[in-house]
Amino acid sequence: MHDRYGMVVGSTGGSGAPNIRVEGLSVFDYGDGISFDSQGDTNWSIKNVHVRYSRDDCIENDFLNSGTIDSSFFDGCYSGMSSQSYYTPTQDGSNNLVVIKNSLMRLQDMDQAYSGPIPNGNPLWKWDALGPKLALYNNVFRADSKPWESSSDGIRETMAPPAGKLADCQNNVMVWLGPGAFPYSFPLTFNGKTCFTIMTGQAGLDYWNNAVAQWQANHPTTLPDIGPPIVSMFSPGLTGSTTLTGTVTLTATAVDDRAVAGVQFRLNGQSIGAEVTTESPSTKYSLSWDSHVMANGTYTLTATARDASGNTTTSAGVTVTVSN
């Protein structure tokens, strides 16, 4: 699933597509959201694009070209953007420039991560030492946890703008909803201008939600909601004990191209508890359930996610034991 592409930009024969513009695209549940996968993809641009739940890079620019991202929403990225060469010889893109403006980007821990411990997510930027410069204007970024980083040199995988690559910066907001104080050092000013404002807690969440609502109001969709949700058991499943004693918390991860309306937990196909309609934290749906209502024994626990259009998906089952 990580090697599935929402869109690969290029041309037959690999010569690339200079000055290509991607506009009005919606992508849900792919690896890379949009990949500029040719050296000839120079001066690309992205506008009014919505990438939802991208299991690798939301944007891949690994030939280190110049490009512009405008008025787009990247809602759930394992990694935000890559400009990290994966071939030899490495193209020198250090004189190029990537501009990101008026856009939203939220990092997402993935239950089925690309690499490393599960679950995890990667930082906002994966950048090459020969990668392009970066200019950031009027964007809102969000992180709910500290991502897993396989390098810590400030450029190859980094939350803050890659070291030495920031060309210009004004009026960006970084929303931190993870535990404790914001654990990174971001440039608060740049050339006398406000570069980043850090927001946390409820004020940060409210700011993010308002930015999302404004983006959605400015980008209404007429596409029918035909995509079913994605759902998996998180605890018990990836984490937590499979022995259920007394009152337990059951948690599923669920996401939809629009929105999840509710998640119903079941044992051997029989509903337990009420459908969970509140998402907290991001993409997690939890039920506090008294296991005394079931006889001791072994059961198959599942979760069924439903969207507002009635599309449903049932997770793979997890074998659990009720023991009271």
C-alpha positions as CSV (number, residue, x, y, z in Angstrom):
1,M,0.0,0.0,0.0
2,H,2.9,2.4,0.6
3,D,4.1,2.1,-3.0
4,R,0.7,3.0,-4.5
5,Y,0.6,6.5,-5.9
6,G,-2.4,8.8,-6.0
7,M,-0.9,10.5,-9.0
8,V,2.5,10.1,-10.8
9,V,3.3,13.2,-12.8
10,G,5.5,12.7,-15.9
11,S,5.4,11.6,-19.5
12,T,5.9,8.4,-21.5
13,G,9.6,7.6,-21.8
14,G,10.5,9.5,-18.6
15,S,11.3,12.8,-20.2
16,G,9.1,14.6,-17.7
17,A,6.4,17.2,-17.9
18,P,7.8,20.8,-17.5
19,N,5.5,23.5,-16.1
20,I,2.7,20.9,-15.4
21,R,-0.1,22.0,-13.1
22,V,-2.1,19.7,-10.9
23,E,-5.4,21.3,-9.9
24,G,-8.6,20.1,-8.2
25,L,-7.4,16.6,-7.5
26,S,-8.7,14.5,-4.5
27,V,-6.6,11.5,-3.3
28,F,-7.6,9.1,-0.5
29,D,-5.6,6.2,1.0
30,Y,-2.5,6.0,-1.2
31,G,1.2,5.8,-0.4
32,D,2.6,9.0,-2.0
33,G,-0.2,11.5,-2.7
34,I,1.4,13.2,-5.7
35,S,4.8,12.2,-7.1
36,F,6.9,14.2,-9.5
37,D,8.9,11.2,-10.6
38,S,11.0,12.5,-13.4
39,Q,14.0,14.9,-13.7
40,G,12.0,16.8,-16.4
41,D,9.1,17.7,-14.1
42,T,10.5,21.3,-13.7
43,N,8.5,24.2,-12.3
44,W,5.5,22.1,-11.4
45,S,2.5,23.5,-9.5
46,I,-0.2,22.1,-7.3
47,K,-3.4,24.1,-6.5
48,N,-6.7,23.3,-4.8
49,V,-5.7,19.7,-4.1
50,H,-7.0,17.5,-1.3
51,V,-4.8,14.6,-0.2
52,R,-6.4,12.5,2.6
53,Y,-4.6,9.7,4.5
54,S,-1.3,9.4,2.6
55,R,0.8,6.4,3.9
56,D,4.1,7.8,2.7
57,D,4.9,11.3,1.4
58,C,1.9,13.6,0.7
59,I,4.1,15.3,-1.9
60,E,7.2,13.6,-3.5
61,N,9.7,15.9,-5.3
62,D,12.7,13.6,-5.3
63,F,14.2,15.0,-8.4
64,L,14.7,18.3,-6.4
65,N,12.9,20.5,-8.9
66,S,11.3,23.9,-8.3
67,G,7.5,23.9,-7.7
68,T,4.6,25.7,-6.1
69,I,1.9,24.5,-3.8
70,D,-1.1,26.8,-3.3
71,S,-4.5,26.5,-1.4
72,S,-4.2,22.8,-0.8
73,F,-5.1,20.5,2.1
74,F,-2.9,17.5,3.1
75,D,-5.0,15.9,5.8
76,G,-3.1,12.9,7.2
77,C,0.5,12.5,6.0
78,Y,2.9,9.9,7.1
79,S,5.5,12.4,5.9
80,G,4.7,15.9,4.7
81,M,7.0,16.5,1.7
82,S,10.1,14.8,0.3
83,S,12.8,16.4,-1.7
84,Q,15.3,13.7,-1.0
85,S,17.1,12.2,-4.0
86,Y,16.9,8.4,-4.2
87,Y,19.1,7.9,-7.3
88,T,22.7,8.3,-8.4
89,P,24.1,10.6,-9.6
90,T,22.2,13.1,-7.5
91,Q,20.8,16.1,-9.3
92,D,21.8,19.4,-7.7
93,G,18.6,21.3,-6.9
94,S,20.1,23.8,-4.5
95,N,19.4,26.7,-6.8
96,N,15.7,25.6,-7.2
97,L,12.8,26.9,-5.0
98,V,9.7,25.2,-3.6
99,V,7.0,27.7,-2.5
100,I,4.1,26.5,-0.3
101,K,1.4,29.0,0.5
102,N,-2.2,29.2,1.8
103,S,-2.2,25.5,2.6
104,L,-2.9,23.0,5.4
105,M,-0.8,20.0,6.4
106,R,-1.5,17.5,9.2
107,L,0.9,14.7,10.1
108,Q,-0.6,11.3,10.8
109,D,0.7,8.3,12.8
110,M,0.0,5.2,10.7
111,D,-1.0,1.8,12.1
112,Q,0.7,0.2,9.1
113,A,3.8,2.4,9.0
114,Y,6.3,2.6,6.1
115,S,9.2,1.7,8.5
116,G,10.1,1.8,12.1
117,P,8.0,1.0,15.2
118,I,4.2,0.7,14.9
119,P,2.4,3.0,14.9
120,N,4.4,6.0,13.9
121,G,4.7,8.9,11.5
122,N,7.6,10.8,10.0
123,P,8.4,14.5,10.1
124,L,7.1,17.3,7.9
125,W,10.2,17.5,5.7
126,K,12.6,14.9,4.1
127,W,15.2,17.0,2.4
128,D,18.4,16.4,0.5
129,A,21.6,18.5,1.2
130,L,21.3,19.4,-2.5
131,G,17.6,20.0,-2.3
132,P,15.8,23.1,-3.3
133,K,15.2,26.2,-1.1
134,L,11.9,26.5,0.7
135,A,9.6,29.5,1.0
136,L,6.5,29.3,3.3
137,Y,3.6,31.8,3.4
138,N,0.3,31.7,5.3
139,N,0.3,27.9,6.0
140,V,-1.1,25.9,8.9
141,F,0.8,22.8,10.0
142,R,-0.4,20.3,12.7
143,A,1.3,17.5,14.6
144,D,-0.3,15.3,17.3
145,S,2.8,13.4,18.4
146,K,6.5,13.4,18.1
147,P,7.3,11.6,14.8
148,W,9.8,8.8,14.4
149,E,13.0,10.1,12.8
150,S,15.7,7.9,11.4
151,S,18.1,10.8,11.1
152,S,18.7,13.9,13.2
153,D,20.9,16.2,11.2
154,G,18.3,18.9,10.8
155,I,17.9,18.4,7.0
156,R,17.3,14.8,5.9
157,E,14.3,14.3,8.2
158,T,13.1,17.3,10.2
159,M,10.1,19.0,11.6
160,A,11.4,22.5,11.4
161,P,12.2,23.8,7.9
162,P,15.4,22.0,6.7
163,A,18.6,23.6,7.9
164,G,20.0,26.2,5.5
165,K,17.1,25.8,3.1
166,L,14.6,28.5,4.2
167,A,14.6,31.2,1.6
168,D,11.6,33.2,2.8
169,C,8.9,32.8,5.5
170,Q,5.8,34.7,6.7
171,N,2.7,34.1,8.7
172,N,2.7,30.4,9.2
173,V,1.2,28.6,12.2
174,M,2.4,25.3,13.8
175,V,-0.3,23.6,15.8
176,W,1.1,21.1,18.4
177,L,-1.4,18.8,20.0
178,G,1.0,16.3,21.4
179,P,1.9,15.9,25.1
180,G,3.8,18.6,26.9
181,A,5.5,21.7,25.5
182,F,6.3,21.9,21.8
183,P,9.5,19.9,21.5
184,Y,11.0,21.6,18.4
185,S,12.8,24.8,17.6
186,F,11.1,26.6,14.8
187,P,12.1,30.0,13.4
188,L,9.7,32.5,14.9
189,T,10.9,35.4,12.7
190,F,12.6,35.6,9.4
191,N,14.1,38.8,8.0
192,G,12.1,40.9,10.5
193,K,8.8,39.1,9.6
194,T,6.7,36.7,11.7
195,C,7.7,33.3,10.3
196,F,6.0,30.8,12.6
197,T,3.5,31.1,15.5
198,I,3.3,28.1,17.7
199,M,-0.1,27.1,19.1
200,T,-1.0,24.3,21.5
201,G,-3.9,22.9,23.4
202,Q,-7.5,23.8,22.8
203,A,-6.6,27.1,21.3
204,G,-4.4,25.3,18.7
205,L,-7.2,22.7,18.0
206,D,-9.8,25.5,17.5
207,Y,-7.5,27.4,15.2
208,W,-6.9,24.2,13.1
209,N,-10.6,23.3,13.0
210,N,-11.5,26.9,11.9
211,A,-8.8,26.7,9.2
212,V,-10.1,23.4,7.9
213,A,-13.7,24.7,7.9
214,Q,-12.6,27.7,5.9
215,W,-10.7,25.6,3.4
216,Q,-13.7,23.3,2.9
217,A,-16.1,26.2,2.5
218,N,-13.8,27.6,-0.2
219,H,-13.4,24.2,-1.9
220,P,-16.8,22.5,-2.0
221,T,-17.0,19.2,-3.7
222,T,-19.7,17.8,-6.0
223,L,-18.2,14.3,-6.1
224,P,-20.3,11.6,-4.6
225,D,-19.0,9.8,-1.5
226,I,-18.5,6.3,-2.9
227,G,-15.3,5.4,-1.0
228,P,-15.8,3.2,2.1
229,P,-14.0,4.0,5.3
230,I,-10.8,2.4,6.4
231,V,-10.8,0.7,9.9
232,S,-8.6,-1.4,12.0
233,M,-8.5,-2.6,15.6
234,F,-5.9,-0.6,17.5
235,S,-6.3,-1.8,21.1
236,P,-6.5,-4.7,21.6
237,G,-4.8,-5.3,18.2
238,L,-1.6,-3.3,17.7
239,T,-1.4,-2.5,21.4
240,G,-3.1,-3.6,24.6
241,S,-4.0,-6.9,26.2
242,T,-6.3,-9.4,24.4
243,T,-7.6,-10.6,27.8
244,L,-10.6,-8.5,28.7
245,T,-11.3,-8.3,32.4
246,G,-13.8,-5.9,34.0
247,T,-14.3,-2.5,32.3
248,V,-12.0,-2.2,29.4
249,T,-11.3,0.4,26.7
250,L,-11.6,-0.7,23.1
251,T,-10.1,1.5,20.4
252,A,-10.3,1.4,16.6
253,T,-8.6,3.6,14.0
254,A,-11.0,4.7,11.4
255,V,-10.8,7.3,8.5
256,D,-12.9,8.2,5.5
257,D,-12.4,10.3,2.4
258,R,-15.1,12.7,3.9
259,A,-15.8,11.8,7.5
260,V,-16.5,8.8,9.7
261,A,-20.0,8.9,11.0
262,G,-19.6,6.2,13.6
263,V,-17.8,3.0,14.7
264,Q,-19.6,-0.1,16.1
265,F,-17.7,-2.7,18.1
266,R,-18.8,-6.3,17.9
267,L,-18.0,-9.6,19.5
268,N,-18.7,-12.6,17.2
269,G,-20.7,-10.2,15.1
270,Q,-22.9,-9.1,18.0
271,S,-22.9,-5.3,18.7
272,I,-21.5,-4.3,22.1
273,G,-22.1,-0.9,23.5
274,A,-23.4,2.1,21.5
275,E,-21.9,3.2,18.2
276,V,-19.0,5.6,18.9
277,T,-19.5,8.8,17.0
278,T,-16.9,11.0,18.6
279,E,-13.3,11.0,17.2
280,S,-10.6,11.4,19.9
281,P,-7.7,11.7,19.4
282,S,-7.3,12.0,15.7
283,T,-8.8,9.0,13.8
284,K,-9.2,7.0,17.1
285,Y,-12.7,5.8,18.2
286,S,-12.8,4.4,21.8
287,L,-15.5,2.6,23.8
288,S,-15.4,2.0,27.5
289,W,-17.2,-1.4,27.9
290,D,-17.9,-3.7,30.9
291,S,-16.9,-7.2,29.8
292,H,-19.0,-8.7,32.6
293,V,-22.0,-8.7,30.2
294,M,-20.4,-11.5,28.2
295,A,-19.7,-15.0,29.4
296,N,-16.1,-16.0,29.9
297,G,-14.7,-17.4,26.7
298,T,-12.9,-16.6,23.5
299,Y,-14.4,-14.2,20.9
300,T,-13.6,-12.4,17.7
301,L,-13.5,-8.6,18.2
302,T,-14.2,-6.4,15.2
303,A,-15.0,-2.8,14.5
304,T,-17.3,-1.5,11.7
305,A,-16.9,2.0,10.5
306,R,-19.7,3.9,8.8
307,D,-19.7,7.1,6.8
308,A,-22.6,9.5,6.3
309,S,-23.4,8.0,2.9
310,G,-23.9,4.5,4.4
311,N,-20.7,3.0,3.2
312,T,-19.3,0.6,5.8
313,T,-16.1,-1.4,6.3
314,T,-15.4,-4.1,9.0
315,S,-11.9,-4.5,10.4
316,A,-10.0,-7.7,10.5
317,G,-10.9,-9.6,13.6
318,V,-8.8,-9.8,16.8
319,T,-9.1,-12.9,19.0
320,V,-9.8,-11.9,22.6
321,T,-10.6,-13.7,25.8
322,V,-13.2,-12.5,28.3
323,S,-12.0,-13.5,31.8
324,N,-13.9,-12.3,34.8
